[in-house]
Amino acid sequence: MRLVHLLDEQKRNELMIIYSEDVAPTGLTAGELHEGGKTYDQWPAIEKKLVDRAISYDLRPLEEHLQMIRGRIRGMCSLP
């Protein structure tokens, strides 16, 4: 799943977060969950829980690191 955080009001800078989880703990395989797979009918419920966990992930601990990255990007690109 890709999540995008727009970093400025002009929406010209973004941070893309790739979120994934291992399907193994479910006892299923990715192939079984794909369309045509034997457990494809379970995918909507699994997908909803995955999305809920992804969007509820707390990024605040990363804020200090993000500030450092923003500073480096500004320095490399001569941004204000």
KOLRO-99948 format. One record per residue: residue number from 0; x, y, z of N, C-alpha, C in turn. Coordinates in nm, 2 decimals, m for minus. Each point is the difference from the previous one (the first is absolute). Example, Ala and Ser with C-alpha at 12.3 -4.5 7.8 and 13.67 -1.06 7.14 Angstrom:
REM residues 2
  pos  n_east  n_north    n_up  ca_east  ca_north   ca_up  c_east  c_north    c_up
    0    1.32    m0.57    0.78    m0.09      0.12    0.00    0.09     0.12    0.00
    1   m0.04     0.11   m0.07     0.09      0.11    0.00   m0.08     0.11    0.08
//
This chain:
REM residues 80
  pos  n_east  n_north    n_up  ca_east  ca_north   ca_up  c_east  c_north    c_up
    0    0.08    m0.12    0.00    m0.08      0.12    0.00    0.09     0.12    0.00
    1   m0.03     0.10   m0.08     0.07      0.13   m0.01   m0.08     0.10    0.07
    2    0.06     0.07    0.09    m0.06      0.12    0.07    0.08     0.12   m0.04
    3   m0.06     0.11   m0.03     0.07      0.12   m0.04   m0.03     0.11    0.10
    4    0.10     0.07    0.05    m0.02      0.11    0.09    0.05     0.12   m0.07
    5   m0.08     0.10   m0.02     0.04      0.13   m0.07    0.06     0.09    0.10
    6    0.13     0.04   m0.02     0.08      0.07    0.10   m0.02     0.15    0.00
    7   m0.06     0.06   m0.11    m0.01      0.14    0.00   m0.14     0.04   m0.05
    8   m0.04     0.12    0.02    m0.13      0.05   m0.04   m0.02     0.00   m0.15
    9    0.11     0.02   m0.07    m0.01      0.00   m0.15   m0.02    m0.14   m0.06
   10    0.02    m0.10    0.09    m0.01     m0.14   m0.04    0.10    m0.04   m0.11
   11    0.12     0.06    0.02     0.11     m0.03   m0.10    0.10    m0.10    0.05
   12    0.00    m0.02    0.14     0.10     m0.09    0.06   m0.08    m0.11    0.07
   13    0.04    m0.12   m0.01    m0.08     m0.11    0.06    0.10    m0.10    0.06
   14   m0.05    m0.07    0.09     0.07     m0.11    0.06   m0.09    m0.13   m0.02
   15    0.06    m0.09   m0.07    m0.08     m0.13   m0.03    0.05    m0.10    0.10
   16   m0.10    m0.07    0.06     0.03     m0.10    0.09   m0.06    m0.13   m0.06
   17    0.09    m0.10   m0.01    m0.05     m0.13   m0.04   m0.02    m0.09    0.12
   18   m0.12    m0.05    0.02    m0.04     m0.08    0.11   m0.04    m0.14   m0.04
   19    0.07    m0.10    0.06    m0.04     m0.13   m0.03    0.01    m0.09    0.12
   20   m0.06    m0.11    0.00     0.00     m0.10    0.10    0.02    m0.14   m0.06
   21    0.06    m0.08    0.08     0.01     m0.14   m0.04   m0.13    m0.08    0.01
   22   m0.04    m0.07   m0.10    m0.13     m0.07    0.00    0.01    m0.13    0.08
   23    0.12    m0.05    0.02     0.02     m0.13    0.06   m0.07    m0.02    0.13
   24   m0.01     0.10    0.10    m0.07     m0.03    0.12   m0.15    m0.03   m0.02
   25   m0.05     0.03   m0.11    m0.14     m0.03   m0.03   m0.02    m0.15   m0.04
   26    0.11    m0.06   m0.03     0.00     m0.14   m0.05   m0.04    m0.01   m0.15
   27   m0.01     0.11   m0.06    m0.03      0.01   m0.14    0.12     0.04   m0.08
   28    0.00    m0.01   m0.13     0.10      0.05   m0.09   m0.06     0.11   m0.08
   29    0.09     0.09   m0.05    m0.04      0.11   m0.09   m0.08    m0.06   m0.12
   30    0.05    m0.11   m0.06    m0.06     m0.06   m0.11   m0.14    m0.04    0.02
   31   m0.03    m0.05    0.12    m0.13     m0.05    0.04   m0.10     0.12    0.01
   32    0.06     0.12    0.04    m0.09      0.12    0.02   m0.02     0.08   m0.13
   33    0.07    m0.03   m0.11    m0.02      0.06   m0.13   m0.13    m0.04   m0.06
   34   m0.05     0.08   m0.09    m0.12     m0.04   m0.08    0.02    m0.14   m0.06
   35   m0.09    m0.08    0.02     0.01     m0.14   m0.05    0.06    m0.10    0.10
   36    0.06     0.06    0.11     0.06     m0.09    0.11   m0.11    m0.06    0.08
   37    0.03    m0.11    0.07    m0.10     m0.07    0.08   m0.05     0.08    0.12
   38    0.07     0.10    0.04    m0.05      0.08    0.12   m0.02     0.14   m0.04
   39   m0.02     0.03   m0.13    m0.02      0.14   m0.05   m0.12     0.06    0.07
   40   m0.10    m0.08    0.04    m0.12      0.06    0.07    0.03     0.06    0.13
   41    0.12    m0.04    0.06     0.04      0.05    0.13    0.07     0.14   m0.01
   42    0.05     0.03   m0.12     0.08      0.12   m0.02   m0.06     0.13    0.04
   43   m0.13     0.02   m0.03    m0.06      0.13    0.05    0.02     0.03    0.15
   44   m0.03    m0.10    0.08     0.01      0.02    0.14    0.15     0.02    0.05
   45    0.09    m0.08   m0.06     0.14      0.02    0.03    0.05     0.13   m0.05
   46   m0.04     0.04   m0.12     0.04      0.13   m0.05   m0.05     0.12    0.09
   47   m0.12    m0.01    0.04    m0.05      0.11    0.09    0.08     0.01    0.13
   48    0.03    m0.11    0.06     0.09      0.00    0.12    0.14     0.06   m0.03
   49    0.05    m0.04   m0.11     0.13      0.05   m0.05    0.00     0.15   m0.01
   50   m0.10     0.05   m0.07    m0.01      0.15   m0.02   m0.02     0.07    0.13
   51   m0.09    m0.06    0.09    m0.02      0.06    0.13    0.13     0.01    0.08
   52    0.08    m0.10    0.00     0.13      0.00    0.07    0.10     0.10   m0.06
   53    0.00     0.00   m0.14     0.09      0.09   m0.07   m0.03     0.15    0.03
   54   m0.12     0.04   m0.01    m0.03      0.14    0.02    0.00     0.04    0.15
   55    0.00    m0.10    0.09     0.00      0.04    0.14    0.14     0.00    0.06
   56    0.10    m0.04   m0.09     0.14      0.00    0.05    0.04     0.13    0.04
   57    0.06     0.01    0.11     0.04      0.13    0.06    0.14     0.05   m0.05
   58    0.00     0.10   m0.09     0.12      0.05   m0.06    0.07     0.10    0.09
   59   m0.05     0.04    0.11     0.06      0.11    0.08    0.14    m0.03    0.04
   60    0.03    m0.13    0.04     0.14     m0.02    0.03    0.10     0.03   m0.11
   61   m0.05     0.00   m0.12     0.09      0.03   m0.12    0.01     0.14   m0.03
   62   m0.07     0.09    0.07    m0.01      0.14   m0.04    0.14     0.07    0.01
   63    0.08    m0.04    0.10     0.14      0.06    0.01    0.08    m0.04   m0.12
   64   m0.01    m0.13   m0.03     0.08     m0.05   m0.12   m0.05     0.07   m0.13
   65   m0.13     0.02   m0.01    m0.06      0.07   m0.12    0.05     0.14   m0.01
   66    0.01     0.07    0.11     0.05      0.14    0.00    0.14     0.00   m0.05
   67    0.09    m0.10    0.04     0.13      0.00   m0.05    0.01    m0.03   m0.15
   68   m0.09    m0.09   m0.05     0.00     m0.03   m0.14   m0.05     0.13   m0.08
   69   m0.10     0.07    0.05    m0.05      0.12   m0.06    0.12     0.10   m0.01
   70    0.07     0.01    0.10     0.12      0.10    0.00    0.10    m0.04   m0.11
   71    0.03    m0.13   m0.01     0.09     m0.04   m0.10   m0.05     0.02   m0.14
   72   m0.13    m0.03   m0.02    m0.06      0.02   m0.13    0.01     0.15   m0.04
   73   m0.04     0.09    0.10     0.01      0.14   m0.03    0.14     0.04   m0.04
   74    0.10    m0.05    0.07     0.14      0.03   m0.03    0.04    m0.05   m0.14
   75   m0.05    m0.11   m0.04     0.04     m0.06   m0.13   m0.07     0.07   m0.11
   76   m0.12     0.04    0.03    m0.08      0.06   m0.11   m0.01     0.15    0.01
   77    0.06     0.06    0.09     0.00      0.15    0.02   m0.15     0.05    0.02
   78   m0.07    m0.08    0.08    m0.14      0.04    0.03    0.00     0.09    0.12
   79   m0.10     0.09    0.01    m0.01      0.10    0.11   m0.03    m0.08    0.13
//
